[in-house]
Amino acid sequence: MAETVAPEVLWAQRSSSADATKNYIYLTINVPDVPKEDLQLDLKPTALIFSGTSGTLKRKYHVELNFYAEIDPAESKINHTGKNIEMRLQKKELKEEYWPRLLKDAKKLHYLKTDFDKWVDEDEQNETPEDDMSQFGGMNGMPGMGGAGGDFGGIDFSKLGGDMSGLGGMPGLGEDGDGAEDDDSGDDDEDEMPALEDEGTAKKA
């Protein structure tokens, strides 16, 4: 019989006292290759119970999480992939403050970790873009984009940089940074060719 282990669980959160769409918990259960028929997910307002068996690892996973506060299962979203199960759990109570922790009990669990890819500090969350990327449609107002927006195809790279004098050490540029290296190499060729001829002549003699 396959051993039963707790899967790695990652979490992050957002909070809002006015906007329900910005008041949720990100929860990811990292379980590779668990087919839907071998997966049980029971999401309740106060808890989540997950069981599943990995087809490739032949390992059974089980975890029970009792939440710090209530969520709304009907408004929560679940996305099952070959690598994990991602959930966006809607917090039931609209509050500006973050939950102090994910679980009701304060004890530390080795498999429960902060999802630093999604985590944002409470005082910075309003400045952080949403993960669905929908608001990235127009980037014309972004500093440094030169009015080209998010479409890099519209940038003429030959016009970037303007004065290249500070880049004298870069390959492809002469010592004075004006692209004169081509001319220098041409001179070098001319200087070297007669020397090669002389050398050849000397060998024949």
Number of C-alpha atoms within 10 A of each C-alpha: 6 10 9 15 13 19 22 16 22 19 22 21 26 24 24 20 12 11 11 16 13 19 23 25 21 18 21 23 21 19 23 19 18 26 14 13 8 13 17 13 15 12 17 15 17 16 18 15 14 17 19 23 24 17 13 9 12 14 17 21 21 16 18 12 17 16 18 16 16 16 21 16 20 11 14 15 12 14 10 16 15 13 12 18 18 19 18 20 23 26 26 16 16 17 16 16 13 17 16 9 14 20 18 14 11 10 7 9 10 10 13 18 14 14 16 10 9 15 14 16 12 14 10 8 16 14 8 9 11 13 8 7 8 9 10 12 9 12 14 15 11 12 9 9 14 11 14 17 19 14 12 10 9 10 14 9 9 7 8 10 10 7 10 14 15 12 15 15 12 12 11 13 17 19 16 14 18 15 17 13 16 12 10 12 12 10 11 11 10 11 11 11 11 11 11 11 11 12 12 11 10 9 8 7 6
